[in-house]
Amino acid sequence: MTQTILLKNRPIGKPSVTDFEFVTDESEIAISDGELLLETTYVSVDPYLRGRMSDAKSYVPPFELNKPVHSGIIAKVLASKNENFETGDFVSGMLDWKTKQVATGEGLLKVAASKAPLSAYLGVLGMTGLTAYLGLTQIGKPKAGETLVVSGAAGAVGSVVGQIGKLLGLRVIGIAGSDEKIAMLTSKFGFDAGINYNSSTDIRADIAKAAPNGVDIYFDNVGGPISDAVLFNINKFARMIICGAISLYNNTTLPQSVSVQPFLVKNSALMQGFIVSNYADKFPEAIKQLSSWLTEGKLTYTETIVEGFENIPNAFIDLFDGKNKGKMIVKI
């Protein structure tokens, strides 16, 4: 039996479980030469998937209605007629939200449970870690002694960005949505300070207090009023790395925001958006560095693990309420 999750409706505002449809297929699955039969083990749910559920122009095509949603997945090879993979191998790749599926092997990477927990290949050793490392180093161009502010700091990417910032000699300030998350940032991940945006009465002033020497690098995962507040605190030649805007993904009207141009001109500052595939040629060196730091105990991570294939939509929706600490993953 194979279960599949389809995109039934294009969400209006915050997604709902009714925007997804579960279908079951009890027919036997056969594979041909060159193919693999995969069984899903872990599923990554990520904020960027919300954009693909709309039909607006973006850097990747939107998901099709009544077709499977897909994301980063770790799967076990149940059967193989592909010389590059053996039964029992674990692989990572962009795959459909299915309990079982056939693949050609294209785009799949073998991952070793002996070297790291399998879920880590969706997080710190996967696109999460690559996004954090390459965004910070390639756009942020950090110099020891500078100040880095990270929004969405308790999330998957943000928590890794902050740690890398510390390893590179930066003062790191994290912005997150609860006192519990702030405590995690400073105790587990080594951030120098944290700001709870939900309890702050003046986030612009709180950023100024936490960053008395101003902000040199801003790693933006959220957009909206938090990012507006950071603009008032940037230094000359500041670099703002635009990774995401989760606070805006479910908006049904155009957001009202401050104009960024005066801040950029006045401070000769850089604001650059990116997607991690822009730096695909640097993936090998990035993975090597991330793996080294992880093995040496210099880098750690937090995961929110939800169990059960049927809970994938709920886990995805929970991202928009900040219910995750670190990477949100569904274990099948």
N, C-alpha and C positions, 0 to 999 in steps of 0.2 A: 504494500500500500504506500502510495506517495501523496503527501499533502503539499499544496502550493498556496501561496498568498498572492492574490492579484490586486492591482490597483483598480478599485471599482469606480471611484469618483475623484475628481480633482478637488482637493480640499479648498474650502473657503474659510480663511482665517486659520485657526488652530485645527490640525487634523483630528479626526474622530475615528474610532474603530469601525464605524459604518462606512468609511471610505475604502475599506479593504474587504476582500472576499476570500474565504477559504474554500478550496475545492479538493476533492479526494479522487484519486485514480487508483483502482485496484488491479489494473492490468500488469502483467509481468514486463519487466524492463529488459530488453536485449541490447547488447552492444556489438558494434561492427569493428572491423580492423582499424586500429589507430585510436579507438575510443576507450573511455574509462567510465565506470559506474562509481559515482561518488555518493557518500552519505554525509550529510551536513552535521558538523560537530559544534561549531561556534559561529554566531552571526553578529556582525558589527552593525549597530544602528547609529547613524550620524546625522547631525543637523542639516548638512548639505543636501540630504535626500529630500528634504522638504521642497527645495527649489526644483528638483526634478519631477515633482508631482504636479507642478504648474506647467502650463504650456507656453510660458514666456521665454523669450530668447535668452540663452545662457551659454556657458562654455561647454556644456554637454547637452545632447538631445534630451527632451523630457521623457519620462516613462510613458509608455502607451497604456491607455485604458484597457482593462480586461486582459492585461498581460502581467507576467510576474514582475514584482519589484526585485531589484538585485542590489547587492552591496558586498563589502568585503566578507569573505567566509573562509573558515577552516573546515576542510572536509577530509574524510577517510576514504581511501581507494578500496572499494569492495571487490572490484574485478577490473582487470586491465587487459586490453589487447593493443596496448601502446608500449613500445620497447623502452620508453623513457621513464615509465612508472611501473611499480610493482604493487600487487595486492598488499594492503597493510600500510602503505605510505600515507603520510598526511600532506595535504597541499593547501596553499593559500591562493586566493584569487577572487575576482569579481564574478560572483555566481548568483543564480536565482534563489529567491526565498522558497526553497523546496527541501523536503526531507531527503529526497534522493533525486539524482539527475545524471544525465549523460554529458560528458565533456570530451573535447578533442585533445585536451592537454595544453592548447594554446593559451598563454597568459597565466598558466599555473606555475607556482614555485613550490618545490618540496620544502617542508619545514620539519625540524627535528625536535621532538619532545625531550630528547636527552640534553639539549642545549639550553632550553628555556621552556616555561609553560606554554602550551599551544596558544592560549589566548593572547600571550604577549606579542605574537606575530600579527595580531590585528591592532595592537596598540603601540607600545614603546618601540618595538622592532618592526613595525609596519608603517602604514601611511601616517599614523598619528605622530610617531617619532620623527619620520622624515619631514613632515610638515613643520614641526617645531624646530628642528635643527636647521633645515635649509631656509626657512623663512627668517629665522633670527640671524643666521650667519651671512646669508647672501644679500638680504635687504637691510637688516639692522646694522651689519658691520660693526659689532660691538667692540669697544675698547675698555680695558680694565679700568675700574673707577667710575664708569658711567652709571646712570640710573635707568633701570628698565621697569616699566609698568606693564602688567599683563591683566587684561580683562578676561572674564570667564576662566579665572586662574585655577579653579578647582576642577575644571573639566579635563578631558583627555589631553588635548594639545596644550592648554595653558599650564597644567601642572608640570609637563615636561619642559616647556619653554623656560619656566622659572628656574628649574634645576640646572639647565644648560647655562642660563645666565649666571648663576652662582659659580659654576665651574669655570666660566670665562672671566670671573673677577668683577661682576657687576653688583650694584645694590639693586635688589629685586623687591618690588611691591606688587602684591596680588590683590585683585578686586574680585569678590565672590559674594554669594547671597545669603550666608548665614554665619553666625559666630562659630559653629562647629566646623564649617569649611575653612574659615580663617585660621582656626587653631590647627587644622591639618596642614595648611600651607606653611605655617611657621615652624611647626614641630616635626612633621614628617619630611617636607620637601625643602626646608631650609630657607624659605623666603625671609627677608629682613622685616617686612611689615605687611599687614593686610587691612583691607577696608571692606566692611560689610555694607554693600550698597542699599540693602533693605532697611537698615537701621540708621544710616547716615542722614543727617538733616541738611548737610551742605557738602556734597561730595567733591566739589571743586576745592573747597577749603581743606577737606581731609586729604586730598591728593597733595596739596601744597605742604601740609604738615608732615606727611610721610616722605615727601621728596623735597626737602628744604633746598637742595641744589638744583631743582628743576628736573624735568623729564627729558632724557636724551633719546630713549627708544620706547616706543609704545607698540606692544603686540596686541592687536585688536581682534577679539573674537566675537564681540557683541554689537558694536555700533550703538546708535541711539544716544540718549542723554549722558551715559557714562563716557562715551568717547568725546562728546562735546566738552565735558568737564576737563578731560585730559588736555584738550587743545589750549586751555587757558594756562597750562603749566609747562608747556614745552619750551625747551631751550633753543638757542640758535643752532642750526644744522641738525635739528632733531630728525629722526627717521621713524615714520609710522608705518607699521606693517599691517596691512589689512587682510586678515585671514578669513574672517567671517562676520556675520551680522545677525546672530540668532535672535536678538531682541526685535528685529524687524521682519523676520521671515513670514510671520503670520498676519502682518498688517494687510488690511483691505483698503486702506487709503494711503496717500503719499505722506510720509512722515515730515513733521516740521523740525528743522534742525538749524543750528547756526551755520553761517557761511564759512567754509574752511579757507577760502582764498586769502583773506587778510592775515590769518595765522601763518599760512605757508610763506607768504611774501615777507612778512615782518621778521620771520625767523629763518629765512632761507631754508625751510624745512622740506623734507621729502615725505610724500604719502604714496605708497604703492600697494596695490592689490596683487594677489598672486594665487595660483593653484600649484600644487606640489609637482605636477607633471611638467611644469616649466623647467624644472631642474632634474629631469630624468637622468641626464648624463652624470649627475653627481650622486645618484642613489648608492652605488657601491661604496664610495668612500664614507658616505653618511652612515650607512648600515654598519660598516666596520667600526666607526667611532662610537656609535650608540651601543653596539654589542660589547665593545671594550669597556665602556663606562659601566654597563650593566654587570658584566662579569667582575669588575673591580669593586662593585658595591658603591660606586659613586652616583649611580642613577637608580631610582626606584620608581614605582608606579602604583596607582590604586585603580581597582576595577569595581564596577557595579555589575554583578552577575545576576541576571534574571534567568530562571529555568523554565524551559518548555517552549516548543515551537509555537504553540497557540498564543504565547505572550509577546511575540515579536512586535505587533502593532502597538500594544500598550507601552512596551519599553521605549519604542521610538517616540511616542507622544510624551512620555515622562521627561524626555530631554528638555522640552519647552517649559517645564515647571521646575527645572533645576534639581530633579530628584536623583541625579547621578553624581557620584564622586569619581572623578577620573573617567576612564573609558566605560561606556555602557555596552555590555555584551550579553547576548542571549545564548545560553548553553542548551543544546538540544539533547 
